[in-house]
Structures are given as C-alpha cells and as structure tokens.
Amino acid sequence: MKRKNIIAAGIAAGLAAAAGAAHYKKMIDLGRVGKRVANAAKLTVPVEENYSNGVALTPPMGWASWNFFRNRISEEVIYDIGAAMKKCGLVDAGYIYLNIDDCWQSSMRDEQGRLQADLHTFPSGIKKLREDVNRLGMKLGIYSSNGTFTCEDMPASLGREAIDADTLAEWGIEYFKYDFCHNRPIPQRAPCVEKITVWKKGMAQEAEVTAEQAILKGAARVVEDTKMATGKYVAGLSGNLGSAEFYVNVPEKGEYVLTLCMRKKSSANKYIEILVNGSKKYSTTVPPTIALSKAGRHQIMIGLEAGTNGIKLHNPVASRRDSAALQYTNMGRELVRAAKEYAEKTGEPERKICYSICEWGLNFPWQWGRQAGNLWRTTMDIKPFWASVLGIYEINVKLHGYAGAGGFNDPDMLEVGNGSLTYEENKTHFTLWCMMAAPLILGNDIRAFVSDDGTVDEDNETLKIVTNRDLIAVDQDPLGKQCRRFRTAVVSDILVKPLEGKRIALCFFNKGGEERDMKVNLRSIACQSYAELPITDEYRCFELWDKTEQMVRGDLEATVPPHGVKVYIVESR
C-alpha cells in the first residue's frame, strides 16, 4: 500500500517539540487523512438507511490474528488463543470475537467456486473451527478483501460477494472484516444506449423502446449519428450527470431478459445501474470492446410487473469515494441476506454477521459507513509504537459526529502488549480507544498470559490493562457516543465522553515527554449541552486506573505522567 503523508502542520510543530523529531517522523507515516477530515466533500451517490443487522449496538470486542501472527496462523493457533482468552478471563470481560485475519484461505476456490480454508494449516475447515470456538463461549470472525485479491494475494471477494456471503453464512461466521487491497473501482463511464428490449420465453416478440422514446434528465441527451443504421443513441449517463427512463409494457409478472442495445464508443469498462419501477435495483459492468462492429448488446435478468414498467438507467458513480461506498454497501447487503436465508433454509437460529469495513479512511468512510456496515476504519494500519498510536488518535478524535450505537469509527486494532510501547503508553492507548468508543480488538499473543501448567499470570501488566472493567464500561456505554476534545493545548488534551445516567468520562491526556499538571472546571463542562452533566456545586470523581475517589468543587486537577492519562467518571453528588 502506498501511504502518502498528510498530517496537520499545527499538530506537527507541537508533536515535534513534545515527542521529538524521531517520533514525529514515524507518526507522519500513518496515512492520507489528516487535515482534510473536517472539510471532506459529501458523496454524490444516494445512501440507504442506517445498517441495521441488530449487532454491534456497542463497539465489538475480541481478538484478531494479524498484529502479532501475520501469516503464521493455523487452526491450532487460533483455537489455542481462544482457549487462553477463556482461561484468563478475557471472554468474561467481553472479548467474544475470535477473528482470523488474512492467510487463512487456500489459493484455490473449490469446485463450486467457493472460498475454502488452507488445506494444510486449516485441514478441519472453518465450520468445524467455528463450532469448537463456540464451545468456548466465543464467536468466530474471518477476513476477505474488497478486491481481486487480499492484501497477502489470496482469493478475495470483489465480484463474488453473493457466493462468499453464502459461504460465510453456511460456516456460521459472525464477524467479517473486509479489507481494501487490490480494489478495482466501479467505472464512472456509462454505456451509450440506442434502445432497450425485454423478452421472456413464450413472448411472440421482444418489447422495444428506442432512445427517442426515453425520458431524459440532467446531462442525458439523444445524439444523432447518420453513419449508423439505427442513427440515434442516449449519451450523458456517466458520472452521476444524467439518467434515461424507458417505459415498457409486458403481459405478465416475471423474470425478463433486459437487453441494452449499445453504441460501442470506448475501450474502457462501463457501469450502469437499472432501477425498475423505482424500487428494484440492478447493476452491471459492461466490458471494454475492441470489436469492429459499433453496435453491441449487453443482457441482464430483471423482474417486471404485468403492464407498464419504468426502467431507469444511470451511473451514480462520480468518484472513487462513490465506488467504495457502493461496493462496501453491496457486500453488507449480501451478508444480511445470506445470514437470513441460511437460517430460513436450515431452521437454525440466525447468526447475524458483524460487518467491519477496512477501507483505511481513504474515501472518507465515516460519511457512508453507517449505511454500509457496523464499523469502519478511519486510518491506515496501526503500528506498535507511540507515534503511530498518537497519529491515529489525532485523526479519529475529530470524527465524533459520525459514531453512535450500532455504527462506530474504527481507529484499528489494539497494539497493547506489542512492540515498543511502554506500560504508560499501553494504558494511554487503551484509554483513548475506550474514550473514542472504538472497537476493542486485541492483537497480542494471549498465550503469554497462561503458563505451561495452566496458571494465569494475574500480575501481567498487559492483562491488567485490557481487563480494566471500569474502562471497558466506558467503551461499552449504551449511549455509544464518542468523546469530544473539550480543550487542547497541542501537547495536551481534555476529552469528554457522555455516559448513560447523565455522567461523563473525563480524560486528561498528556502527549508530551514530560510530566504535566492539568486541570479543568467541571461546571464549564456541565455547561456544554453534549455533556448532559447536571450543573451543581460538587461532583464525585472516580479515577479509573488508580481507583481513587474525590469530591470536587470547582476545578478537577491532576498530575499526568509523560505519554499518560488520568481518566475519571464524573457525576453529580
């Protein structure tokens, strides 16, 4: 992946002074989002209602294989991690998803064209592994990419969304991470249409509607070409600029062959969406042509009603962002369909699939992710060092307006316990993710918490961090609200997260390399409408790491260590 570096200049200066030039250099390797986050233009494609599959009403919690194991995975490794999570109390703490990332697949699809597990490292198959994981009280997750291949060049799902969703449903998968490697954008160009015909077996002749009979909107226009026998065609349907609606009469309800009679105008791929009677949506990609003939045909099956039907043709894709939104929405729709249909077919309880959109933030998924899935990546990949954690935080913290119960900004998996992060940095990393209502997906080797004789290392620092029930409760608060940055001094932030029961979580965050005294007037926070904290003379403040409590009138004060946090539950007395 190419990672073009765009991070706000003001943040750069502050961080360079506070964290040192070496740390800042690492931070700017993160990705392409930065300053443009707040001013991103809107989509041109229409979006649907919020994704509502009934899962992820709070941020999902679990573990994923990529950050520690990369491609060194097997069914034994995955199961052993799950067993260790059960043993050391992580499952009881809420970490219920056990997610297999890239490299679980065979390079070969099976005889029916379905994905299958690596024949050597996952010989028992994914369904058997899911059944074993379920017995641990956990749910199995899996991975693919919205591309022709995954990031590790294994079979992926672009163009195979329906069959792959059916396969996941058959296996009983309940979490699906969908990456963005090897993506091929939907073409912005639309075909030029001379006429349409519809036909089904038993009809004496096909019904035909010409370009001149279409109702045109926007830039759509009829072009006359005296060099061709047909003479006229509709152009101007590309890039969300125009549409053409054809009205056709058929004798009975049923499935019909729709033929687009086209003018071959370019050697590029073309895309068209077909809306039948304002409700049934179809889409198709028209391949490029090098043929000598200038007249061509492209067919698709559509459902029509008896009598007159409206068939609208247009291409809503005006940018790569539109393409990504449509592709991810399509897969989300297939996951919902497949889970429901498999349950109906078998009589088994429906296993709804938590849908994780891993688009890296390149196409502003926070703008359309809530209509497409349950969570959406807002940044490029996290790395296990401080500058990476800090840089991702600076991007994701600005996006509070897009998150809420059932749909969450995803600043990527947790690196707690990995790489060069210190104990204080691990605490801060975990705290910030909880304050931002982020998914809590662990990525360390959980087996390290359990000795060979089965004894759990209760004193393990990483285990203590990720099982802090008070911080987990902040992340899992039913309101599902992400924190806001109440105040910033570049090298320090004060964060406020509304909680159920007219309480708040308040975090002092010291980004710098030196200890810092911080304070805030609690009544000034209570005056903010988003906080919903009652205005009173005294507040109860409970610190979630030290487990200390104090009653505060006026200012809450704290000394915050370098790269550290102090985080409180604040409520009226």
N, C-alpha and C positions, 0 to 999 in steps of 0.2 A: 504494500500500500504506500502511495506517496503521501507524505504528510507535510503540507505547506504550512508555514508557521505564521499565524496571525494572532497576536495577543495584545491587549490594550496597552498603549505606551505608558499611561499613568501607573498601571499596575507594575509594569516593567521596572520603572525607576524605584518604586518603593521596595519591591522584592529584591532588586539587586543590592540595595543598601542593607536590607534586613537579613537576607539569607545568603548573600554572597554571589559573586558572578557565576561560580560553577553551578550552584543550584539553579540559578535563573536560566542558564544555558540549557539545562536539562528540561526545565519547565516548558520552554517555548517549543520543544519537540512534540508537544501533545497533539496539535491539530489545527484545524482551519476555522474555528468558530469565533472566539474572542469578541471583538468589539461589535461585530455585526449582529450579535444575538438580539439586542433590544430593538433594532431597526429593520428586522427582516421583512421583506415584502410578503404579501399574502399569496396563497395558492390561487391559481386560475381555475383548477378543476373543482367541480362541486363535491363536497364531502357529505358523508352519510351521518346518521345519528351516532351518538357515543357507542363504542363497542360494549356490548352488554352480554357477556357469556357467564356472568354470575360468579367469577373467581377474581382473586386479587383485589378484594374490597379494601384490604390493607396491603402494604408492599410485601411481595413474596419473600420468603426466607428459605435458604437452603445452602447448597454447596455445588460448585462446578469444577470440572477437571482441568480446565485449561491453564490457569495461572501457575500451578505447581507442576503438573504432569505433562503438559503439552501433548505430544503424540504418543507418550509412553503409557497407554492405557490398555486395560483388558477387563474382562468381566470379573476376574478375581479382584483386581484393584478397586473397581467401582463398588463391588459388594463389601469389601473389607473397609472401605471408607464409611459406607453406610452403617456397618456394624459398629465401628468405632464411634460414630456420631450418636448412635443409640446408647452405647456403653457410657459415654462421658456426659450425657445429659443434654446434648445439643438438640435432639429431637423433641424432648420435653420442653426445651426453651423456645421452640417454634420453628426450627430449621428442618422443614419437612420435605423439601425438594432435593433430590439427588440427581444432578444434571450431568449428562455425558456431553462433552463438547466435541470438537472436530476429531476425526480419525477413528471413529467407531465403525465406519462403513467399509464394506468391500468396495473395490474399484469396479465390480461388476453388479449390475442390477440382475434380478432373477429372470426366469423365462417369461414372466408376465410383465416385465418392465418395472418391478417394484424394487425399492431400496432393500438391501439386506446387510446384516452385520458382517464385519470382517470374519472370514471363515476360519481363521486361526485364533485370533485373540478374543473373539466372542462366539465360540463354537455352539453354545447352547441357544443362541438367538436372543433378541431383545425382549420378546414377550416373556420368556422364562425368567430373564433377569428382572423384569418388572414385577413378576409375581413374587420373586424372592425379596425384592426391595419392599414391596407392600407388606410383607410379613414382619418387616422391621418397623412398621408404622410410618413409612415414608412413601413418597410419590416419585416416580422416575421421570426425568426430563431428557430431551435429546436435542440434536442440533442439525441444521442444514443451512444453506445459503440461498439468497435471492439472486442466483446467478447460474451460469452454466456449470460451474464447479464451486466447491467450498474454498475456503482460504488455504487449505492444505491440498487442494487439487483433487478432491474426492467428488463423487457424484453429488449434484445439488438439485434444486427443485424448481428453478425458473422454467416455466412452460410445462411443468409436471405437477403443478400444485394440487390438482384433484386426486391423482393417484397416490401421491405422497401423503396427503392428509388422510386418505382412506387407510393407508398402511399404518400410520401413527395411531389412528383410532382402533384398528384391529389389535395392535400391540398393547393398547391401554395406556399410552403415553399421556401425561398430564401437565407437561411443561415443554414448550417448544421455543428454542432460540433460533432466530432466523437472521443470518449474517448478510453481508453485502458484497462479498468478494465475487469477482468475475461477472458482475452485473452487466446486462445489456439493456440500455434504456429503451422505453417504448418510443417508436418513431414519432416525430412531430408532424411528418408529412402524411397527408391523406390521399387516397386514390382519386382520380378524376372519373366520374361516373356518367356513362352515356344513358343508361337505363337500368332498371331492376326488373327481374321476373321472379314469380313464385310458382311453385309446382309441387304436387304430390301425386303419388301413384293413384290412378283412377281418374285424374283430370283429363279431359279431352285435349286441352292445350293449356300452356302456361299463361298466367296473367301477367301483363306487361305494363309498366309505367315509364314514360320517357323523361329525359332531363327537362324538357319544356313544361311538363305537367307537374313538376315538383314545386313545393312552396319553399322559397329560399329566404334565409335570414342572415344578417351580418354581411360578411365579405363573399358569401356564396353567390355565384353568378353562372349564367349559361354562356358558354363560349362556342362560337360557330367556327367550324373548320371545313371548308369546302373541298379539301383534299381527300376527306374520308366520306365513305358512302353514308354513314349514319349522320355525319355533319355536326352534331351538337353534343356537348357534354357539360356536366356541372363541375366547376373548379371552385377553389376558395374554401375548402373544408379543412385545411390544415391549421395546426397551431391554435385551436380554440377560436378561430376567427369567423367561422360561419357554419351553417347547417342546412340540410336539404331534407324535406319531409315528403315522402311519397305515400299516396293513398291507394290501396289495392283491395279489391273485393274477391273473397273466396267463398266457396259453397258451404264449408263445414269447419268446425273446430278441429285442430290437429297440428301435427308437425309438418312443416313445409320446407322445401329446398329454396332458400333465397340465393339468387344468382346476381352478383354485381357485375354488370357488363361495363368494362372499364376501358379507358384510353391509356395505353402504356406510355407514360410521359417521362419516367426516370428509372434509373437502375438502383434506386435506394429502396429499403424496406418502407412499407407504408402501413398505417394503422387506422382502423375505423371502428367506432362504436355504433351499435344499432339499438335504438330504443323503440320497442314495439308497444303501441298504444299507451305510451307514457309511463310504463311500469316495468316491462320485461327488458332486461339489458343483456346484450350480447356484444362480444368484441372479437376481432380477428386481425391478424397481421398478414398483409399481402406481401409476398416475396418480391425481390427485385427481378427485373427481366432483362435479358439480352436478345430476346426474340426479334425476328424481322417483322412479324406482324404487329401492328399498332393497336389492335383490338384484342382484349383479353377477358377472361371470366374468372370469378372467384366465388366459391359457394360456401354457405354455412346453413345449418339447420336452425329454424326458428319456430316458435309456437304462435299460431294465429287463431283468432276467434272467427266464427261464422259471420259473414257480412263484411263491412268495410273496416280496414285496419290501417292505422298510421304507422309508417316505418321511417323513423328519423335517423339520418346518417350524419355523424360529425366526428371530429377528432378533438377531444378536450385537452390534449397534451401540448402545452406551450413551453415547457421547461423540463429539465431533469428532475426538478422537485415534484412536478406533477406526475412524472413517470414513477418515481419512487413511491409516492403516496398511493397511486393506483395499484402498483404491484403488491405492496405490503397489505393493502386493504383486501385485495383479491385472496391472498393466502389466508388472512384472518377469517374471511367469509367461508373458505373451504374447510378450515379447522372446525368451525362451529357446525357446519353442515355434516361433516364426516362423523363427528362425535355423536351427534343426534341420530343420524341414520344407522350407525352401528348398534347403538343401544336399542333402537326400534327393531332392528333385524334380529338381534340375539335375545332380546328380553332382559339383558343385563342393565344395571344402573348406568346412567350416562356418566362417562368420565370427561368432564369439561377440561379443556386444554388452556392453561395459562400461556399467553402468546407474548413472547419477548422479541421486540423489534430491535435488531442490532444494526442500525444504519449509520452509526458513528457520528451523527449530527451534521453530516454534510449537506443534507437537503431539509434542514430545519424540521425534524420530525415532531418536535413539540407542537407545531402548528396543526398537524394532521394525525398524530399518533393516537390521540384519544378516540378517534373514529376508526382506527385500524386495529388496535391491539390493547394489551393491558399495561405494557411498559415499553419505553422507547429510549435507546441510547442517545445521549446528548453530546457525547465527546468521542474522540479517538480512544484507543486502548490505554488502560491504566498500566503503570509500571510500579514496581515495589521500591520506590524512593520518594523522598519528601516532596521534591519539586513537582513530580507528577501528580501526587495527591492534591497539592495546593493549586496547581494549574487547572485541574479538572473541577475542583471546588469553585474557582473563580468564574467558570463558565456556568456551571449548573445552578449556583445560588441565585442567579438572575432570573431563573425560569419559573419562579414560584407560582405565577399566574396560570400555568398550564397543568399543574398537578392537582389531583383530588382523588377521592375514594373510587377505586376501580380503574384508575389510569395514572401512571407515575413516571416522572422523569427518572432516567437510569444513568447515573454517572459511572457505571461499570462496576464490575465485581470488586469485592473487598480484597485488599492485599495485606490485611492484618496478619502478622506472623511470617511474612515473606520478605526477602531482600534485605535492604539496609535500613529499614525503618526502625527507629529506637522505640523503647517502651512508651515514652511520652507521645511520640508521633503515631504509634499504633492506637493509643487511646483517643487521640485527636481525630484520626482518620475515622474510627468507628463512631465517634460522637457526631462528627459533621454529617456522615451518611444518615444517622438517625434523625438529626435535626432537619435534613432535607427530605425526609420521608422517602428515602431511597430503598430499593430492594436490598436486602442483606444476604448476598450470595458469597459465602466463604470460598477461598481459593487456596488454602494452605493444606499441608498433609496432616489430616486429623489423626492419623495413626500414631503420631508423635505424642498424643495425649495419653496413650494407653501403653503400659509396659508389656513385655512378653508374657508375664504371668497374669495379665488381665487387669492389673491395678491401674486405676485412673490417677494421673498426676494432678491432684486437686490444686496444687500450688503453681501450676503452669501459668505464666503471665498472660499468654495469648488466650488460653481457655477462659481465664477470669474476665478478660476484656469482652470477648464475644458472648459471654453468658451473663453480662450485667443486665439483670431483669428490668431495672429501672430505665436504662437507656433503650432497651428493646421495647418497653411500653411506650416510650416517646415515639419511636419509629412506627409502632403498630397502633397508634391512637386512632379511634374510629373516624375522627373527622377527616383523616387523610391529607391534612394540609402541610405543605412545605414551609419551612421557615422563611422569614424575610430578614434582610440585612437592615436592622434598625439604625445602626450607625457604623461608619467606617472611618478609620484614621490611616488607611492604606496598609500599615503593618499590623493593625488590629481591627477586629470586627466585633459588633454586638449583634447577636442573632435572636430572633423571637419566633417561636412556633406556637400557634394557638392549639390548645388541647381541649378535649371534652371536659365539661363541667366548669367552664369559664376559668380555666387555668392556662398557664403558659409554660413552655420550656424556654429558659433564657440561657444563652451561651456566651461567655467571654472567650474570644478566640485570639490568641497571640501568635501571629505568623512569624514574628521576628526571632532572632537568635539570642535575645537577652530577656531576662525576667521583666515583667511589666505589671505595674499597678493599674487596675481598671475599675471603673465604677459607672453606675447608671441610676438615674432617678426612676423609681418604679412607677410613680404616679404619671410620669411623662410617657411611659409605655402604656399604661392603662388608658391614657387619652387617645391612643390610636384605635380606630374603630375595628381594625382587623384583629387586634389582640383579644377583644372581648373580655378583658380583665377588669373586674369591678374597681372603681375608684374608691379607695379607703385610706385610712391613716396608717395602717400597719399590714404587712404581708408576711406570710410564712414562706421561708425559702429553704428548700432541702437540696443539698448538693449531691449529685448522683454518683460521684466517684468516691468522695471522702465519707459519704453517708452522714454528714453533719447537718444540723438544722439551726436556723436562727430566725428571730422575728426582726423585721427591718422596718424602720420608719424613714422615709426619705430615700437615701442612696444605698444601693447594694454595692459593696466594694469587695475586691478580690485581688490577690497577687497571683498572676498567671505565669507558669514557667515557660521557657522558650519552646516554641512549636507546640504549645499546650493549650488546654481549655479548662475552664471551670463552667459547669453546667448545672442549672437549678430547675426544680419545679417551683413555680411561684403561684401562690393562691392567696385570696383574701382570708383574713383571720376569721 
